Amino acid sequence: MTVQVITDSTSDIPDGLTEELGIRVVPIYLRFGSETYRDGVDITRDEFYSKLVSSPLHPATSQPNPEDFTSVYKEYCDSVDGIVSIHISSKISGTVNSATMAKKTLETHCPIEIIDSRLNSGGLGLVVTTAARAAQSGASLSEVIDEAKNAVDEVRMFGMFETMKYLARSGRVNKTIAAASRILNVIPLLTFYDGEIVRAGLVRTISKGTDKIFDFVKKNTPISELVIVHSKIADQAEKLKQRLKEFIQEEKIAIAELGAGLGVHGGPGVLLAAIRKSETPT
């Protein structure tokens, strides 16, 4: 039995891994004024961050439209036994809705399961790769769906934004609050709760924020896998990985770069950890 796993580009899965696991990624749209780009197709991560920092226009993101999903689903309907399409939380994006609309036009062609991950970035990526590994091992459609849904319940995320500047530019926080945070030199800590990004505290330094991420991971052990996601601070991501190796096997720790989906709000300087909890000790 063949099952195709599909996701969107907010999953921040490294290109090499998507190819290795046969994951199809549908890009979100990124707009700088009148210029529109497909994330990861028309613009690279490096190009995105360069433009984000230098452009007087703050970009907006939008979900793939139903026609995008319909086109991709049609590519696989005749050659697979089913499709599992896993996406960014429906509480922060309309992507699940677009995928669901596309599914309705193809229901008679092949089985399509749409899964709301209630996450984004590395958390979504862990759910997707879990499903893809099951599919690659020959699991049935129902088994892949179960693996994905179990992973949704097992994944946790925690991280920090070095600045509130881009949250303010995108309208996610009041500009006065952002300015006050800069004057007071505080850094927001963020997590996911019930499918939404929520504040989890404030720290005054990057090192304190990294300590909080370290503590979050340690408190959630045992874990089956972990991904550290960063935006243009690879050295800090690597230092965090080296610290986490104290109690997590190195092969269970991956590092990925934050894409435009969350990067448009966080800008350079985001560091987060997404973990999948395990029932057995590491």
BELJO-V545888 format. One record per run of one state. SS is the DSSP state (H for helix, E for strand, C for the rest). FROM is the first residue (numbers start at 1). TO is the last residue. Records with the same first field share a line. If there is no record, write none. Layout:
SS=FROM-TO + FROM-TO
//
This chain:
C=1-2 + 12-14 + 22-23 + 27-28 + 33-34 + 40-42 + 44-44 + 55-59 + 63-65 + 78-81 + 88-94 + 107-111 + 117-120 + 137-140 + 162-164 + 170-174 + 185-186 + 194-195 + 204-205 + 220-222 + 231-233 + 245-249 + 258-259 + 267-269 + 278-282
E=3-8 + 24-26 + 29-32 + 35-39 + 43-43 + 60-62 + 82-87 + 112-116 + 155-161 + 187-193 + 196-203 + 223-230 + 253-257 + 270-277
H=9-11 + 15-21 + 45-54 + 66-77 + 95-106 + 121-136 + 141-154 + 165-169 + 175-184 + 206-219 + 234-244 + 250-252 + 260-266
//
